[in-house]
Amino acid sequence: MLTDSPPYVDGIIIHGCFSDHTVADEHFVLRWPDNLPLDFGAPLLGAGITMYSSLRYFGLDMPGMHIGVVGLRGHGHLVVKFVKALGGKVTVISTSPEKKERAIKNLDVDSFLVSSDPDQMLIAMGTLDDIIDTVPAIHPLQPLIDLLKIQGKLVMNGGPLEPLDLPMCSLILGRKIVVGIDIGGLKEMQEMLDFAAKHNITADVKVIPIDYVNTAMERLDKNDVKYRFVLDIESTLKIA
C-alpha cells in the first residue's frame, strides 16, 4: 500500500492507517457527514471514491445513461449504488449467475448478464452507453467492447497483473475507448462523501473484531465476503 510503510521525503517511515496519531494540515482533512455511519461508510474512502471518480471524470454520471458494471464485489456493488442515485440504468455483467437474485433484489439493478452465456451477450450487443470493469483477474475484453454503443467507453479499474488482449478493430470501427482510473482527489472525495450521505449510500460490510482478522484474510482469499470486512478497532483492540 502507498499509505503505509514507504519512507516520506524526510526519511521517516509512513504508518498510514496503522498510526496511533496523525497530524495533518486542515486542507488535507475531510469533513465526515453526521448521518454517515463510520463502519458502513469506511469503504467509501477506497472503493467508493474510485468508483465515484470513474463516473464523474469520464462523464458516466448523466441521468438516463445505461451503464454496465463488470464484477459484483467490493467495487462493483458501490458503483451500482452510485449510478442508481445519479439516475442511471445499470446492467451487471458477471460470470456468477447465482448473484443475479441478490443484484436485482438488494441492489435494484435493471438487468443482469451472465458473461459466459453467448446468447445473453449476443442479445445485449450495442446496448450499453459505457462500462466500468472492476474485475482484477484476466478476462476477455472483446465481449465487453461488443456490448458498447458507438463511441462507448470501457473504464478499467480492476487492474489485472497480467496484460490483457485489446481488440483494436472493435475499437477503431466503433470509435470506442478503453481507459483506466485509480482514485480521486480530496475535493472529489469530499463531494463523494456528501453525495453518499445525501442519498444514503453505504457499503455492504461485515464488522469484525480484531481477533478475527486472520480468519477474515483467509475468507478474502476464498472470496467469501459480501462485500467488505471492517475492523472494529475502537471496541476490540486492547492496548497494553
N, C-alpha and C positions, 0 to 999 in steps of 0.2 A: 504494500500500500504506500502511496505517496505521502500520506499524512502521519505515518509513524515509522520510526527507526532511521530514516535518512538524515545526515547531518545538515544543519542550516548553514547559511553563508558564513557565520562566525565559528563554525565547527561544533556547535552544541547539537547533541542528538535530539531529534524531534520525537516526542512520545505521542503526539496527536490525541486520539480518543482514549489513550491509556494514561494520560496525565492526571495527576491529583488536582492540580490547579492550572489555570491558563489566564494570562494577562493579554488583553487584546485592545487595539485601538478601536474606538467606537464605530469607525467607518467599516470595520470588518466584523461587526456583531449583528446578528439577525434579531428581529422582534418576533417572538413566538406568540401567535394569536391565542387569546384566552380560552376560546372554545375548541381548541385543537388539542386532543389528549396527547401527552408526550409519548406514551408507549405505542399507540397506533399511528402516531404521526412521525415517529423517528425515521422510518424507512423513506419518508419523503425527501430527506436530506441527501439521499443517494440515488436510489432508483427513481424517486419521484421527480427530482429536478432534471434528471437525464431525459425522462420521457416528456416532461412539460417543455423543456428546451427544444426537443426534437419537433414538437408540434408548432411552437411559436416561430422558431428560426426558419423552418422550411415552409411555413405557410399552410400547415395542415390543421389550422385552428378555426377555419371558417365554418359557420353553421351550414348544415346540409351536405357537407362533404362525406364521401363514403371511404372510410379508412380501413385498411386491412392490418391486422395485428398478428404477427407470426410468433407463436410461442405464448403459452398462458402460464407463466411462472411469476417470479417476483416483479420483474419489469412489465411483463405483458398485462397483468391484471390492473396495474396502475394506469397504463396508457389507455386502457379501455375506459376506466372511470373518468379520466380527463377528457377524452373525446366525447363521451356522452354528455358531460357537463357543458362542453362547448357547443353542443347542439348538433354533433355529427352522428353519422351512422357507422356501426362497427361490424366488421366480419372477422372472426377469429379463424386463423389458419393453423392447424395443429396436426401432429401425427398421432394424437391420442384421442380416439373417438369417445372414450369414457369421460372426457372433460366437457362434452357438449352440454349435458343437462345442467351442470353447475354454471357454465358460462352463460347460458340463456336465463336460468332461473335466478342466480345470485348476482350476475354482473350485467344483466339486461342487454346482452349483445343481440344484434339484429339477425345474424346468421353465423353459421359455423361450417367450415370446410375441413374435411379430412384430407390432408395433402397427399396421402398415399392412395386415394381413390381417384383414378383418372377421369371417371365420368363426372364427378363433382367439380373437379378442376377445369374440365373442358367447358362445362356449362357456365362457369364463372369467369371465363376469359374475357378480358377487356371491360370488367365491371367496376374496378376499384380506382378511385382518384389517386391515392397514394398508399404506400405500405410502410409500416415500421416493423423491422425484423429484429427480434430480441434474442434469437437462438444463438448460444455460444458454441455450438458444435458444427462440424462440417455438414453442409446440406446443399442441395442443388438450387441455384438461383433462377434457372430458366423457367420453371413452373410459376415462380412468383412474379417474374417480369411479365409473363404472359397474362397475368391477372390484371395488370395495369392498363388504364386507358392511355390514349395517345398523350404524350408529354407527362406521364405519371412519374412519380419519384419512389424509389426504393431506398428507405433510410435504414442504414445498417447500424445496429447498436450492440449486438451480441458479442462481436469480437472473437471469432474462432482463431485459434492459434496457427492453424494451417491455412494456406492460400485457398481461395475459392475460385472455381471456374466462372469467368464472366462472359456470357454470350453476347459478343459485340453486335452481331447482326440484328438481334432483337432490340438492342438499344438504339442503333442507328435508324432502323426503319420506323421505329415508333417514337423517335425523339424523346426517349426515356432516359432517366438519370439515376445513377446509383451513388449515394453519398453516405458519409459516416458522421457520427457525432458522439461525444462522450458526456459532457456535463455542462451546466450553465454557470453564470457568474452570480455575484452577490445580489445585484439589482433584480435579476430574473428569479433568483431563489426566494427573495422576499415576496415578489409578485406571486410566485407559485404557492407559498405558504398562505398568503392572504386569500388566494383563489380557492385553495383546498378548504380553508376554514369556512369560506362563504358557501361552498357547495357540499360541505360535509364529506370531503374526500379523505379517507384514511386507508392505510394498508391493511390487508388481512394478515394478522400476525398471531403467533403463539408466544405469550410471555413466559419466560422460563427463569428459574433461579440459577445462580452462578454455578452451583454444584452439578447442574445438568449439562454444562457446556460441552463436555466430551461426548456425551450421547448425542447432543444436537449436531456436532460436527460429523458424527457417523451417519446420522439421518440425512444430513445435507449431501453426503457422498452418494446416498441412495435416492436422492431427490424425493425424500419423504417429509415434505413440509408444505403447508399451504398458508401463506406464501413466503413468510419471513419469520425467523426467530428473533425475539427481542429480549435481551438480558435485563433482568430486574436487579440492577447493581445496588440501588439505594436500600432495598429491603433485605437482600440476601448476601451481600458481600460483607464478611466480617473482617474488620481492620484490627490487626494485632496491636 
